[in-house]
Amino acid sequence: MTRRLTPRTSVSREPRSEAVAALSVNNDRCRRYGTCSAEAPDLFQLTVTGELQYRRAVPAEHVDQARSAVRCCPMLAIVLKER
């Protein structure tokens, strides 16, 4: 008899922060230099295939990182809309 393993779901006990800003990236302008992922690693990530992944909803604790990524983007491809 084989035993089937089921994946466990981790549940965070920490309260989720509400999004206070929204990020968007103009993919026509973005050249994937990775400056955003260096400035805001909690919000941006370059995959091994060179694709950019990012969080659209920005919680309050990451707004400063998002502002830094916007300011440092050499292609001016990132827009931050604060609510």
PAZAPA-4460 file (N, C-alpha, C; in steps of 0.05 Angstrom, whole numbers, plus 32768, in hexadecimal, padded with zeros to 4 digits):
% residues 83
    n_x    n_y    n_z   ca_x   ca_y   ca_z    c_x    c_y    c_z   seq   type   mol
   8011   7FE9   8000   8000   8000   8000   8012   8019   8000     1      M     A
   800D   802B   7FEE   801C   8044   7FED   800C   805A   7FFA     2      T     A
   801B   806B   8007   800E   8081   8014   8010   809A   8003     3      R     A
   7FFB   80A7   7FFF   7FFA   80BF   7FEF   7FFF   80D8   8001     4      R     A
   8013   80E8   7FF8   8019   8100   8007   800A   8117   7FFB     5      L     A
   7FFF   8127   800C   7FF1   813F   8003   8001   8158   800C     6      T     A
   8002   816C   7FFA   8010   8184   8002   8002   8193   8018     7      P     A
   8012   819F   8029   8007   81AE   803F   8005   81CB   8036     8      R     A
   7FF1   81D8   803F   7FED   81F4   8039   7FF5   8204   8052     9      T     A
   8008   8216   804E   8010   8227   8064   7FFD   823E   8066    10      S     A
   7FF5   8244   807E   7FE3   825A   8083   7FF2   826E   8095    11      V     A
   7FF4   8287   808B   8001   829B   809A   7FEE   82A6   80B0    12      S     A
   7FF8   82A9   80C7   7FE9   82B4   80DD   7FEB   82D2   80DE    13      R     A
   7FFD   82DE   80CF   8001   82FB   80CE   7FEA   8307   80BE    14      E     A
   7FE0   831E   80C8   7FCC   832B   80B8   7FD7   8336   809E    15      P     A
   7FC7   8334   8089   7FD0   833F   806F   7FCD   835D   806E    16      R     A
   7FE1   836A   8063   7FDE   8387   8060   7FCE   838D   8047    17      S     A
   7FBF   83A2   8049   7FB0   83AB   8032   7FC2   83B9   801E    18      E     A
   7FBB   83B6   8005   7FCB   83C4   7FF0   7FC5   83E2   7FF2    19      A     A
   7FDA   83F2   7FF2   7FD7   840F   7FF3   7FE0   841C   7FD9    20      V     A
   7FEA   840B   7FC7   7FF4   8415   7FAD   7FF3   83FF   7F99    21      A     A
   7FF5   8406   7F7F   7FF4   83F2   7F6A   800B   83F7   7F57    22      A     A
   8018   83E2   7F4F   802F   83E3   7F3C   8026   83DA   7F21    23      L     A
   8031   83E6   7F0C   802E   83DC   7EF1   8048   83E0   7EE2    24      S     A
   804E   83CF   7ECF   8066   83D0   7EC0   805F   83D1   7EA2    25      V     A
   806A   83E3   7E94   8067   83E5   7E77   807A   83D1   7E6B    26      N     A
   8070   83BB   7E61   8081   83A6   7E56   808E   83AE   7E3C    27      N     A
   8084   83C2   7E2E   8091   83CC   7E16   80AA   83DB   7E1C    28      D     A
   80AA   83E8   7E33   80C2   83F8   7E3B   80D6   83E8   7E4B    29      R     A
   80CD   83D5   7E5B   80DE   83C5   7E6D   80F2   83B4   7E5E    30      C     A
   810B   83B6   7E65   8121   83A6   7E58   812C   8391   7E6B    31      R     A
   8120   838D   7E82   8127   8378   7E95   8144   837B   7E9F    32      R     A
   814C   8394   7EA5   8167   8398   7EB0   8169   838E   7ECD    33      Y     A
   8152   838C   7EDB   8152   8382   7EF6   8156   8396   7F0C    34      G     A
   8156   83AF   7F05   815A   83C4   7F19   8143   83C4   7F2D    35      T     A
   812B   83BF   7F23   8113   83BE   7F35   8115   83A7   7F49    36      C     A
   811F   8390   7F40   8121   8379   7F53   8138   837E   7F67    37      S     A
   814B   838E   7F60   8160   8395   7F74   8156   83A9   7F88    38      A     A
   8145   83BC   7F7F   813B   83D1   7F91   8123   83C7   7FA1    39      E     A
   8113   83B5   7F96   80FB   83AC   7FA4   80F8   838D   7FA0    40      A     A
   8109   837E   7FAE   8108   8361   7FAA   80EE   8354   7FB4    41      P     A
   80E0   8362   7FC6   80C6   8356   7FCF   80B0   835B   7FBB    42      D     A
   80B5   836B   7FA7   80A0   8372   7F93   80A6   8368   7F77    43      L     A
   80C0   8368   7F70   80C8   8361   7F55   80DB   8349   7F55    44      F     A
   80D9   8338   7F40   80EB   8322   7F3D   80EF   831C   7F20    45      Q     A
   8108   8318   7F18   810E   830E   7EFD   8111   82F0   7EFE    46      L     A
   8103   82E2   7EEC   8104   82C5   7EEC   811E   82BC   7EDD    47      T     A
   8124   82A3   7EDF   813C   8299   7ED1   813A   829B   7EB3    48      V     A
   8121   829D   7EA9   811D   82A1   7E8C   811C   82BE   7E84    49      T     A
   8121   82D0   7E98   8122   82EC   7E92   8108   82FB   7E92    50      G     A
   80F2   82EE   7E9B   80D9   82FB   7E9D   80D7   830A   7EB8    51      E     A
   80C8   8320   7EB7   80C4   8330   7ECF   80AA   8329   7EDC    52      L     A
   80AB   8322   7EF6   8093   831D   7F06   8092   8333   7F1B    53      Q     A
   807A   833D   7F21   8078   8351   7F35   805C   8351   7F42    54      Y     A
   805B   835C   7F5A   8042   835D   7F69   8034   8377   7F61    55      R     A
   801C   8375   7F58   800E   838E   7F50   8004   839D   7F69    56      R     A
   7FFA   838F   7F7D   7FF1   839C   7F95   8008   839F   7FA8    57      A     A
   800C   83B8   7FB1   8023   83BE   7FC2   8019   83C4   7FDE    58      V     A
   8021   83B3   7FF2   8019   83B8   800D   8029   83CF   8019    59      P     A
   801F   83DB   802E   802B   83F3   803A   8049   83EF   8041    60      A     A
   8050   83D7   804A   806C   83D3   8052   8080   83D2   803B    61      E     A
   8076   83D1   8022   8087   83D0   800A   8086   83E8   7FF8    62      H     A
   8077   83FD   8001   8074   8414   7FF0   808F   8422   7FEB    63      V     A
   80A0   8424   7FFF   80BA   8431   7FFB   80CB   8422   7FE7    64      D     A
   80CA   8407   7FE7   80D8   83F7   7FD3   80CD   83FC   7FB7    65      Q     A
   80B3   83FE   7FB5   80A6   8403   7F9B   80AE   841E   7F91    66      A     A
   80AF   8433   7FA2   80B7   844D   7F99   80D4   844D   7F8F    67      R     A
   80E5   843F   7F9D   8101   843D   7F95   8104   842F   7F7A    68      S     A
   80F4   841A   7F75   80F5   840C   7F5B   80EC   841F   7F45    69      A     A
   80D7   842E   7F4A   80CD   8441   7F36   80E3   8456   7F2F    70      V     A
   80EF   8461   7F44   8104   8475   7F42   811C   846B   7F33    71      R     A
   8124   8452   7F37   813D   8447   7F2C   813A   8439   7F11    72      C     A
   8122   8435   7F07   811E   8427   7EEE   812A   8438   7ED7    73      C     A
   813E   842D   7EC9   814B   843D   7EB4   8139   8441   7E9C    74      P     A
   8125   8431   7E98   8113   8433   7E81   80F9   8441   7E88    75      M     A
   80F6   8449   7EA1   80DD   8457   7EAB   80C4   8446   7EA4    76      L     A
   80C6   842C   7EA8   80B1   841A   7EA1   809D   8414   7EB8    77      A     A
   80A4   841C   7ED0   8094   8415   7EE7   8083   842D   7EF0    78      I     A
   8069   8428   7EF5   8056   843C   7EFF   804C   8433   7F1A    79      V     A
   804C   8445   7F2D   8041   843F   7F48   802A   8452   7F4C    80      L     A
   8012   8447   7F51   7FFB   8457   7F57   7FF4   8453   7F74    81      K     A
   7FF8   8468   7F84   7FF2   8466   7FA1   7FD5   846F   7FA6    82      E     A
   7FC8   8460   7FB7   7FAC   8466   7FBD   7FA9   8479   7FD4    83      R     A
***
